């Protein structure tokens, strides 16, 4: 565990967003930067389906859809915006996404497996109880998303990833590689970390007192004042009585 002193930079709560933009089309939380999708609305065509032709969809905008079920398999989505999509059940398998934005989506019943996401952002999305399994993140950002009760199994990060101002109450990361991932201003109440790799995972700017699986969080980065919260979480995990 790396402990950063009180003099280290800390996020400001009065910022308009916990993600800071730059001229290089990135989002940054402290030392972690995610490269954003490179989209030009003038180049995007409205589509009424995400299936595409020959398993490929490019330069698209898919919006204002309400579906009972969304099922995609073996599809490539490139250079597109997905907005105001609501589903009762979503099954996404063997997908490759590059330069795609999700905004204001409700992906209820989401199960996302065996896929790679590169330069993908999720903003104001609702994914309660989502199941992510064997998914690779390469420059992925979640901002103001509801991910309560989500399960991330064998999640792998090969580039940067950010969770900013998200709710992850009772979510679980199991057997995942979160090396270099940054969490900022997130609700981590009863969030569980079960096994996995967490080298340089940046947990500064979060309340850590309600974490589960603290013993798995080796080589993470925290601020010195957060040590008290970690101690509380560790005591609760070991059922230690403090009198």
TITORZA-370478 format. One record per residue: residue number from 1; x, z, y of N, C-alpha, C, O, CB in turn; chain; residue in three letters. Coordinates in pm, whole numbers, m for minus. Each point is the difference from the previous one (the first is absolute). Glycine has a CB too. Layout:
BEGIN
   i n_east   n_up n_north ca_east  ca_up ca_north c_east   c_up c_north o_east   o_up o_north cb_east  cb_up cb_north ch  aa
 NUM      X      Z       Y       X      Z        Y      X      Z       Y      X      Z       Y       X      Z        Y  A ALA
...
This chain:
BEGIN
   i n_east   n_up n_north ca_east  ca_up ca_north c_east   c_up c_north o_east   o_up o_north cb_east  cb_up cb_north ch  aa
   1     85      0    m119     m85      0      119     88      0     123     93     79      11    m276     42     m133  A UNK
   2    151   m211     215      72     m3      127    m85     67     105   m115    m39      21     235   m174      m85  A UNK
   3    m65    312     131     m72     72      104     53    m44     135    120      9      27    m160    190     m180  A UNK
   4    m50   m248     238      38    m45      133    m25    111      99   m106     64      m4      54   m304      m54  A UNK
   5    147    265     146     m10    112       93   m105    m19     106    m59   m108      14     296    150      m55  A UNK
   6   m260     65     116    m104     m1      102     26   m101     109    m92    m42      70      53    281     m119  A UNK
   7    165   m280      66      32    m95      105    m26   m144     m37     18    m89      83     150    247       m7  A UNK
   8   m210   m184    m201     m23   m136      m45   m128    m55      61    m90     77      34     213    m28     m248  A UNK
   9   m134   m183     228    m121    m61       57   m122     34     m86      7     m2    m123     132   m184      221  A UNK
  10   m250    216     m31    m125     29      m69   m110    m89      59      6    m36     117      66    275     m165  A UNK
  11   m173   m274     m35    m109    m82       50    m81     73     105    m18    121     m10      10   m238     m210  A UNK
  12    m42     47     319     m83     59      102   m146    m23     m32    m39   m112     m34     219     78      204  A UNK
  13   m262    137    m161    m141    m11      m29    m77    m74     110   m113    m43     m23     131    254     m107  A UNK
  14     42   m227     248     m71    m66      107     22   m150       1    m45    m68      92      64    277       39  A UNK
  15     49   m262    m231      20   m143       m9   m131    m66     m42    m80     60     m71     324    m28       14  A UNK
  16   m266   m156     101    m122    m72      m36     m6    m24    m149   m109     m3     m58     106   m104      282  A UNK
  17    117     88    m287       6    m23     m144    126     66     m53    101      4      70    m230   m222      m52  A UNK
  18    125    270    m143     121     57      m57    102   m107     m37    114     32     m33    m250    157      m52  A UNK
  19     95   m317      90      93   m108      m27     45    m60     133    m81    m25      89     m29    m23     m312  A UNK
  20    238     25     234      55    m52      123     37   m147     m18     74    m33     m93      12    263      155  A UNK
  21   m136   m317      24      30   m142      m11    132    m35      67     46     71      89    m289   m117      m97  A UNK
  22    302    m64     m34     122    m50       63    m14   m150      19    m97    m60     m46     237    244      m57  A UNK
  23    m43   m244     171      m3   m143       24     25    m80    m128    m22   m121      m1     100    163      232  A UNK
  24    m35     23    m337      32    m70     m124   m116      1     m98     20    m20    m119     218     81      152  A UNK
  25   m362    m37      18    m116      2      m87     18     98    m114    m13    m35    m117     m33   m201      176  A UNK
  26     75    360     m23      13    105     m100    m85    119      41    m44      9     115     277    m86     m174  A UNK
  27   m256    168     m34     m56    131       28    105    101     m44     60    m13    m107    m303    m66       77  A UNK
  28    264    180     114     108     93      m26    m49    144       6    m70     39      93     231   m204        1  A UNK
  29   m124    243    m193     m16    145        1    139     58     m19     60     m9    m107    m300      1       14  A UNK
  30    291     69     200     136     54        0    100   m108     m47     11   m104      65    m102    338     m110  A UNK
  31    161   m213     m65     100    m99      m41    m55   m108     m94     75    m87     m44      96    264       71  A UNK
  32   m300   m172     m58     m57    m95      m95    m79   m108      73    m89     31      79      77    149     m253  A UNK
  33     46   m306     149     m68   m113       64    m58    m93    m105     63    m30    m102      92     47      300  A UNK
  34   m276    m63    m171     m68    m96      m87    m19   m130      75    m49      0     113     m69    187     m237  A UNK
  35    156   m298      64     m21   m131       61   m146    m41     m17    m54      5    m111     295    m70       64  A UNK
  36   m303     24     157    m143    m31       m1    m27   m143     m44     89    m84       1    m120    250      181  A UNK
  37    m95   m193    m222     m39   m139      m26     21    m85     124    m21     45     112    m147     33     m281  A UNK
  38    208   m200     148      23    m94      110   m117    m98       1      1   m100     m71     253    123       55  A UNK
  39   m355      7      99    m124    m77       m2    m32    m56     138     26     64     102    m110     78     m290  A UNK
  40     28   m262     189     m48    m64      121   m145    m39     m25    m28    m85     m85     260      0      150  A UNK
  41   m325    147       9    m142    m24      m25    m37   m148      11    m94    m44     m66      48    272      151  A UNK
  42    117   m301      m6     m30   m143       16     25    m77    m129    m55   m109     m20     115    127      262  A UNK
  43     23     37    m329      33    m69     m125    m87     44    m118     14    m54    m109     219     32      194  A UNK
  44   m322    120     m63     m76     57     m110   m137    m66     m12    m71    m19      99     192    236      m69  A UNK
  45   m158   m252    m152    m130    m60      m28    m94    103     m61     40     78     m86      69   m303       53  A UNK
  46   m235    225      78    m101     89      m58    m29    m44    m143    m21   m118     m27     m79    162      255  A UNK
  47     97     54    m320     m32    m30     m139   m111     93     m46    m19    107      58     256   m186     m104  A UNK
  48   m310     39     m58    m108     83      m52     32     57    m137    m88     56     m67     m72   m194      197  A UNK
  49    286    125    m172      44     55     m128    151     21       5     71    m71      70    m261    m43     m192  A UNK
  50    238    212      45     144     26       m7     63    m64    m124    119     21     m25    m156    192      149  A UNK
  51    m38   m288    m199      54    m57     m123     97   m114      27     97    m17     m72    m307     82      m43  A UNK
  52    183   m142     218      91   m109       33     m7   m114    m100    m78      1     m94     225    164      203  A UNK
  53    m62   m264     m84       7   m115      m89    128      5     m80    108     19      56    m245   m157      104  A UNK
  54    125    122    m291     114      9      m90     70    135      12    122     11     m11     m92   m260       28  A UNK
  55   m111    353       5      55    136        4     83     32     122     81     92      m2     m83   m101     m240  A UNK
  56    m17    m68     351      79     22      120    m88    m17     125    m75    m96      12     283     17     m132  A UNK
  57   m195    176     212     m74     m7      125     97     29     113     73     99      m3    m291    m29     m109  A UNK
  58    218   m159     213      98     13      107    m64    m28     136    m94    m78       9     276     10     m168  A UNK
  59   m130    132     264     m47    m22      137   m152     17       8    m72    m95      32     265    m61       10  A UNK
  60   m239    276     m71    m144     23      m13    m44    123      80     81     85      36     m75   m191     m263  A UNK
  61   m136    111     252     m65    119       54   m128     22     m78    m87    m87      m5     186     50      237  A UNK
  62   m111    154    m293    m116     34      m82    m60    126      61     64    105       2      34   m210     m215  A UNK
  63   m224     96     262     m54    112       76   m148     19     m22    m72    m93     m38     248     55      207  A UNK
  64   m221    162    m143    m142     35        1    m70    m34    m131   m109    m58      m1     110     22      245  A UNK
  65     61     74    m355     m59    m23     m131    m41    132     m63     72     99      10      67   m307      m40  A UNK
  66   m254    209     m35     m48    118      m73    m26    m43    m144    m92    m77     m28     m12    180      237  A UNK
  67    187    m51    m300      m4    m46     m140    m33    115     m93     41    114      23     125   m293       30  A UNK
  68   m240    148    m158     m19     99     m104    131     20     m77     36    113     m35    m280   m175       16  A UNK
  69    313    m49      m6     126      7      m74     98   m105      50    m39   m114      27     m82    202     m228  A UNK
  70    247    m48     213     108    m93       32     98      3    m115     56    105     m33     m84    m70      284  A UNK
  71     49   m150    m313      92     m8     m113     96   m117      22    m42   m115      12    m132    215     m168  A UNK
  72    303    m68     163     103   m102       18    111     23    m100     41    114     m22     m97   m137      267  A UNK
  73    106    m86    m305     110     11      m96     88   m124      11    m49   m113       7     m92    255     m162  A UNK
  74    273   m119     155      94   m111        1     m7    m84     126     20   m122      m5     m37    121     m239  A UNK
  75    m11     64     357     m19    m73      126    111     32     100     50    112       5    m298   m110      m43  A UNK
  76    286   m103     117      94     18      109    m76     m8     132    m68    m99      28     258      0     m165  A UNK
  77   m178    203     219     m60      1      133    113      4     101     83     91      m1    m293     26      m81  A UNK
  78    214   m216     172     110    m11       94    m51    m29     140    m86    m86      20     236      6     m204  A UNK
  79    m97    153     281     m28    m26      141   m150      5      29    m62   m102      28     269    m38      m16  A UNK
  80   m264    261     m19    m143      9       24    m46    136      50     72    100      m9     m99   m268     m165  A UNK
  81    m95    169     227     m65    123       44   m126     23     m84    m79    m91     m23     170     61      259  A UNK
  82   m106    156    m280    m120     40      m72    m61    115      79     60    107      12      32   m180     m241  A UNK
  83   m212     51     283     m59     99       91   m145     29     m36    m74    m89     m41     228     12      221  A UNK
  84   m194    205    m164    m139     41      m20    m53    m43    m136   m114    m46     m12      79     30      259  A UNK
  85    118     31    m349     m42    m28     m138    m47    129     m64     70    101       4      94   m294      m23  A UNK
  86   m284    190     m41     m55    115      m69    m29    m37    m145    m65   m101     m26     m34    190      241  A UNK
  87    147     m8    m307     m28    m24     m142    m44    130     m66     38    109      43     131   m296      m49  A UNK
  88   m250    173     m98     m37    116      m81     97     19    m116     11    108     m58    m250   m143      122  A UNK
  89    309    m73     m97      94      3     m111    103   m110      23    m37   m115      21    m139    208     m181  A UNK
  90    304    m59     155     106    m99       21    103     12    m112     52    108     m27     m87   m100      277  A UNK
  91     63   m121    m315      98     m7     m107    101   m107      35    m32   m119      m4    m136    197     m169  A UNK
  92    289    m38     207     105    m92       43    116      9     m96     57    107     m20    m127    m86      262  A UNK
  93    105   m134    m303     100      0     m107     95   m118      16    m43   m113      25    m120    228     m179  A UNK
  94    293    m88     140     102   m104        2    m10    m85     127     m5   m122      m5       2    118     m246  A UNK
  95     m1     73     365      m7    m70      128    135      2      70     81     91     m18    m323    m30       38  A UNK
  96    265   m164      60     118     m6       86    m48    m21     143    m59   m104      31     206     12     m219  A UNK
  97   m123    191     274     m42     m9      139    121     m5      91     94     78     m15    m306     46      m38  A UNK
  98    210   m217     146     108    m10       99    m61    m26     137    m74    m96      19     236     10     m194  A UNK
  99   m129    171     271     m46    m13      137   m153      0       8    m62    m97      42     271    m32       11  A UNK
 100   m267    242     m95    m146     15       m2    m39    130      70     64    104     m21     m79   m236     m195  A UNK
 101    m89    127     299     m52    118       68   m139     36     m53    m87    m87     m11     220     27      217  A UNK
 102   m153    188    m239    m131     53      m33    m41     92     115     79     85      41     m38   m101     m294  A UNK
 103   m163      0     305     m46     91      105   m148     31     m18    m80    m88     m31     254     m3      188  A UNK
 104   m208    220    m136    m139     45       m3    m71    m39    m130   m116    m41       2     110     23      246  A UNK
 105     76     31    m359     m58    m34     m131    m39    126     m76     64    104      13      75   m313      m20  A UNK
 106   m245    199     m72     m41    107      m91     14    m54    m141    m87    m73     m49     m74    176      219  A UNK
 107    270    m67    m236      29    m51     m135    m32    110    m102     89     55     m64      93   m211      153  A UNK
 108   m309    185    m101     m43    103      m94     25    m46    m143     m8   m119     m31    m166    199      194  A UNK
 109    205     15    m249      23    m31     m141    120    m91     m21      3    m77     m96    m245    103       60  A UNK
 110    342    m17     126     116    m89       m9     90     35    m118     34    117     m21     m45   m146      267  A UNK
 111     49    m72    m322     104     13     m101     95   m117      18    m37   m116     m20    m119    236     m145  A UNK
 112    280    m88     205      98   m104       35    120     19     m92     67    103       5    m145   m115      239  A UNK
 113    107    m90    m328     107     15      m99     92   m122      m3    m39   m111      37    m113    256     m173  A UNK
 114    276   m121      90      97   m106      m32     12   m105     112    m16   m119     m25     m36    155     m217  A UNK
 115     78      9     363       3    m91      115    117     32      92     64    104     m13    m314   m128       m2  A UNK
 116    276    m69     108     103     23      102    m58    m28     137    m64   m103      22     248     43     m185  A UNK
 117   m161    153     256     m46    m14      138    120     m5      91     82     92       1    m297     30      m53  A UNK
 118    226   m229     128     113    m18       91    m51    m32     139    m77    m95      19     223     14     m209  A UNK
 119   m103    160     288     m46    m13      139   m152      7       5    m67    m92      46     269    m49       11  A UNK
 120   m255    252    m106    m145     21       m6    m34    128      76     70    101     m13     m86   m220     m212  A UNK
 121    m92    115     304     m44    118       74   m145     31     m31    m82    m90     m20     247     37      202  A UNK
 122   m196    183    m186    m137     49      m15    m30     89     119     69     99      23     m58   m111     m278  A UNK
 123   m114    m22     332     m35     77      119   m147     38      m4    m87    m85     m19     265    m32      152  A UNK
 124   m206    247    m114    m138     50        0    m75    m41    m127   m117    m39       6     117     28      244  A UNK
 125     67     20    m363     m64    m37     m127    m38    125     m80     67    103       7      64   m318      m10  A UNK
 126   m239    203     m72     m52    109      m82     22    m36    m147    m56    m98     m48    m118    161      225  A UNK
 127    255     16    m247      32    m27     m140     m2    130     m79     98     36     m66      42   m236      132  A UNK
 128   m251    271     m59     m11    129      m68      7    m20    m151    m68    m86     m56     m70    176      246  A UNK
 129    221     m9    m255      11     m6     m146     62   m128     m53    m16    m32    m118    m180    176      112  A UNK
 130    266   m217      90      62   m126      m44    107     26    m106     69    102       4    m114   m203      221  A UNK
 131     57     10    m317     102      8     m105    101   m113      21    m35   m118      m5    m131    222     m159  A UNK
 132    290    m65     189     110    m96       17     96     21    m117     49    111     m21     m73   m114      278  A UNK
 133     51   m103    m330      88     15     m117     95   m119     m11    m43   m116       3    m135    250     m121  A UNK
 134    307   m105     104     102   m105      m11     m7    m99     117      2   m121     m19     m11    145     m232  A UNK
 135      0     31     370      m3    m83      121    131     20      77     48    112      15    m303    m97       m3  A UNK
 136    310   m125      36     125      3       75    m29    m20     148    m70    m93      38     197      5     m237  A UNK
 137    m72    176     283     m14     m9      145    131    m49      61    107     53     m30    m278    132       30  A UNK
 138    161   m285      85     115    m52       74    m45    m26     143    m58   m105      29     161      0     m239  A UNK
 139    m78    201     300     m50     m4      137   m152      9       1    m71    m98      25     270    m41       44  A UNK
 140   m248    259     m96    m144     28       m4    m30    121      88     72    100      m3     m90   m195     m233  A UNK
 141    m88     85     315     m39    110       88   m147     32     m15    m85    m89       0     265     23      161  A UNK
 142   m210    196    m173    m138     50        3    m15     80     129     78     92      25     m96    m83     m282  A UNK
 143    m82    m43     339     m22     73      124   m147     38      11    m88    m85     m10     279    m37      122  A UNK
 144   m216    253     m91    m136     53       14    m88    m41    m117   m113    m45      20     139     39      228  A UNK
 145     25     22    m368     m75    m35     m121    m46    125     m74     66    104       7      65   m317      m26  A UNK
 146   m244    203     m51     m52    107      m84     40    m29    m144    m53    m91     m64    m142    133      223  A UNK
 147    288     39    m210      50    m19     m137    m18    127     m82     76     25     m93      91   m192      178  A UNK
 148   m266    248     m50     m25    123      m74    m28    m32    m147    m68    m97     m33     m22    207      243  A UNK
 149    145    m25    m298     m20     m9     m146     62   m127     m60    m27    m31    m117    m183    162      145  A UNK
 150    290   m203      48      64   m120      m55    109     39    m100     59    108      10    m107   m235      204  A UNK
 151     73     40    m309     106     21      m99     97   m116       7    m37   m115     m22    m119    246     m129  A UNK
 152    283    m99     180     106    m99        5     90     24    m122     73     99      m5     m81   m114      262  A UNK
 153      2    m75    m353      77     15     m124    105   m110      m9    m32   m119       7    m166    226     m122  A UNK
 154    323    m66      98     112    m94       m8      2    m96     119     25   m119     m15     m34    136     m235  A UNK
 155    m19     38     366      15    m75      125    149    m15      29     77     94     m19    m299     m7      109  A UNK
 156    262   m206     m46     142    m24       26     17    m60     139    m72    m92      38     116     58     m286  A UNK
 157     52     86     322      29    m55      132    137    m66      m3    101     65     m27    m244    112      139  A UNK
 158    145   m306     m83     127    m74        5     37    m30     145    111    m47      27    m157    m55     m253  A UNK
 159    m46    129     318      25    m10      143    m60    124      64    m23    100     m68      23   m355       65  A UNK
 160    m24    251     131     m54    116       70   m151     13     m23    m69    m98     m26     250     75      198  A UNK
 161   m229    147    m161    m144     27       m7    m30    120      88     80     93      10     m96   m188     m245  A UNK
 162   m101     92     300     m40    104       93   m145     40     m26    m86    m86     m19     249     m1      192  A UNK
 163   m190    217    m173    m135     54        4    m12     76     132     66    103      16     m86    m86     m274  A UNK
 164    m61    m64     351      m9     62      131   m145     38      32    m90    m83      m7     290    m49       83  A UNK
 165   m219    259     m41    m132     49       39   m103    m29    m109   m113    m39      30     172      5      212  A UNK
 166    m21     52    m367     m88    m26     m113    m46    131     m65     68    102      10      48   m322      m50  A UNK
 167   m231    214     m26     m46    114      m78     30    m27    m147    m47    m98     m58    m136    150      228  A UNK
 168    262     37    m229      40    m12     m141    m36    129     m76     73     43     m89     115   m201      153  A UNK
 169   m300    217     m27     m41    126      m62    m22    m19    m150    m76    m87     m43     m30    161      260  A UNK
 170    174     10    m295     m10     m1     m146     38   m134     m62    m41    m33    m112    m138    202      133  A UNK
 171    260   m247      52      57   m121      m60    115     40     m91     49    113       5    m115   m253      197  A UNK
 172    108     45    m287     107     32      m96     97   m116     m11    m40   m115     m17    m116    265     m111  A UNK
 173    285   m119     139     107    m97      m24     68     39    m131     58    108     m10     m23   m151      261  A UNK
 174    m43    m44    m349      53     33     m133    101   m106     m44    m30   m119      m5    m186    235      m54  A UNK
 175    338    m70      26     102    m91      m50     34   m111      97     34   m111     m42    m112    163     m185  A UNK
 176     69    m24     356      19   m104      102    137     12      67     62    106      m1    m309   m110       39  A UNK
 177    291   m106      20     123     m1       78    m39    m10     147    m36   m108      47     170      0     m236  A UNK
 178   m126    220     261     m34      4      142    125     15      86     m5     57     109    m218     42     m167  A UNK
 179    334   m148       9     125      8       75    m14    m69     135    m38   m117       7     168    124     m222  A UNK
 180   m100     66     323      m4    m58      132   m137    m17      62    m12    m52     111     213    m61     m177  A UNK
 181   m307    157      m4    m135    m10       55    m19    108     107     51    111     m14    m139   m204     m205  A UNK
 182     16     60     326     m25     97      107   m149     35       7    m85    m89       0     283     m2      129  A UNK
 183   m227    220    m124    m134     51       23     m2     63     139     93     72      36    m135    m32     m286  A UNK
 184    m62    m67     328      m6     55      135   m143     39      37    m91    m81      m9     289    m58       74  A UNK
 185   m215    266     m23    m131     49       44   m107    m24    m106   m113    m34      34     180     m9      203  A UNK
 186    m32     62    m364     m96    m21     m109    m59    133     m48     63    105      12      65   m310      m82  A UNK
 187   m250    198      16     m62    116      m62     44      1    m147    m46    m82     m79    m157     77      240  A UNK
 188    291     97    m195      57      7     m135    m50    124     m75     72     56     m83     131   m179      164  A UNK
 189   m325    166     m53     m55    118      m66    m22    m28    m148    m77    m88     m37     m33    160      252  A UNK
 190    179      4    m299      m8    m13     m146     45   m137     m50    m37    m42    m109    m149    206      112  A UNK
 191    266   m233      78      63   m123      m48    106     37    m103     80     91      23    m123   m211      199  A UNK
 192     44     49    m334      89     38     m111    108   m107     m21    m26   m120       0    m163    246     m108  A UNK
 193    311    m77      90     113    m87      m31     49     38    m139     57    108     m20       9   m133      266  A UNK
 194    m87    m64    m342      28     30     m140    112    m90     m48    m22   m119     m26    m218    190      m14  A UNK
 195    361    m16      28     113    m82      m44     32   m106     104    m51      4     112     m11     36     m351  A UNK
 196    147   m135     203      32   m109       90    129     21      76     74     95     m25    m314   m136       46  A UNK
 197    268    m51      73     121      1       81    m38      7     147    m85    m75      47     210    m59     m223  A UNK
 198    m61    227     249     m40     25      139    120      6      95     m9     62     105    m189     62     m191  A UNK
 199    307   m188      51     119      3       84    m33    m53     140    m48   m112      14     195     83     m219  A UNK
 200   m119    109     306     m21    m36      142   m146    m27      33    m29    m66     101     258    m30     m100  A UNK
 201   m321    144     m82    m142     m6       37    m20     93     120     31    119      m8    m105   m171     m234  A UNK
 202     24     m1     352      m7     72      127   m137     65      16   m100    m69      22     267    m91       80  A UNK
 203   m171    293    m114    m125     73       11    m10     78     132    m86     87      14      81    m69     m263  A UNK
 204     90    m49     343     m10     65      130   m132    m37      68    m55   m108     m23     307    106       45  A UNK
 205   m301     93      62    m123    m29       72   m126     22     m81   m105    m53      35     233   m109       93  A UNK
 206   m119    241    m238    m116     27      m85     m4    148     m36    104     66      m5     m96   m301      m87  A UNK
 207   m127    287      67     m16    136      m52     21     m6    m151    m74    m68     m71     m89    133      258  A UNK
 208    265      5    m235      36     m7     m142    m48    121     m79     29     11    m119     168   m144      184  A UNK
 209   m270    223      m2     m36    125      m67    m98    m19    m115    m10     87     m87      49     28      301  A UNK
 210   m112   m227    m216     m99    m21     m105     44    m96    m109    m83    m43     m80     m86     90      248  A UNK
 211    298    m81    m172      48    m95     m101     m3     60    m140      5    122     m18     140   m226      191  A UNK
 212   m154     15    m271      18     37     m140    119    m78     m55     30   m110      45    m278    160      m74  A UNK
 213    316      8     m70     114    m68      m59    123      3      88     78    m95       0    m236    m48     m118  A UNK
 214    175    250     193     112      9       94    135    m12     m71     94    m55      56    m235    199       92  A UNK
 215    150    m93    m269     128     m3      m72     48   m141     m30    118    m20     m29    m179    239      m70  A UNK
 216    m29   m317     104      39   m139      m26     61    m67     122     61   m106     m12    m242     92     m157  A UNK
 217    165     74     287      39    m64      125    147     22      33     34     66      98    m267    m36      m16  A UNK
 218    318    m85    m165     144     14       21     50   m103     101    m40   m116      m3      65    204     m230  A UNK
 219     64    m42     323      69    m86       96    m93    m61     104     29   m106      55     136     57     m233  A UNK
 220   m277    117     207     m87    m45      108     58     43     135     98     74       5    m299    m59     m158  A UNK
 221    141    m62     261      42     37      135   m113     79      66   m113    m47       5     264   m158       14  A UNK
 222   m119    324      33     m98     81       72     68     60     123    122     m1      12    m249     53     m227  A UNK
 223     45      1     305      51     78      113     13    145     m43    m69     46     m91     m36   m205      258  A UNK
 224    194    232    m100      20    141      m34   m129     82       7    m23     82     m88     256   m104      172  A UNK
 225   m318      5      19    m122     79        5    m95    m24    m119    m88     82     m26     111    m87      274  A UNK
 226     m6   m106    m318     m88    m29     m114     37     79    m125    m77      3     m96      44   m230      190  A UNK
 227    148    290     m94      42     75     m118    m99    111     m35    m21     31    m117     259    m83      173  A UNK
 228   m298    112      45     m98    106      m25   m119    m57     m76    m48     62     m96     121     60      306  A UNK
 229   m122   m239    m170    m112    m63      m70     36    m35    m143    m81     17     m91       1   m105      307  A UNK
 230    202     37    m236      44    m31     m136      7    125     m86    m35     m3    m118     165   m190      208  A UNK
 231    m86    304     m31       6    126      m74   m139     45     m42    m19     50    m111     225     14      238  A UNK
 232   m304    m82     m39    m138     34      m35    m49    m85    m117    m62     51     m93      19     16      331  A UNK
 233     71   m196    m232     m43    m90     m107     69     35    m132    m63     m3    m106      24   m178      276  A UNK
 234    167    214    m163      74     36     m121    m53    129     m59    m13     12    m122     216   m128      212  A UNK
 235   m233    214      m6     m54    127      m49   m135    m21     m67    m28     59    m104     150     63      287  A UNK
 236   m207   m207    m123    m130    m27      m60     15    m71    m134    m75     27     m94     m26    m41      323  A UNK
 237    198    m77    m237      22    m74     m124     44     92    m114    m40    m19    m114     102   m182      251  A UNK
 238     19    301    m104      49     94     m101    m90    121     m15     31     93     m75     200   m169      124  A UNK
 239   m344     75      23     m95    112       m4     67    132      33    m24    102     m65    m109   m225     m106  A UNK
 240    216    119     273      70    121       45    m93     79      92    m63    m55      90     290    m59     m107  A UNK
 241   m234    243      m7     m79     88       85     92     63     104    100     62     m35    m264    m16     m152  A UNK
 242    130    m63     314      79     55      107    m77    116      62   m113    m19      44     225   m205        1  A UNK
 243    m53    342     m43     m70    117       54     78     55     118    m41     99      60     m56    m45     m287  A UNK
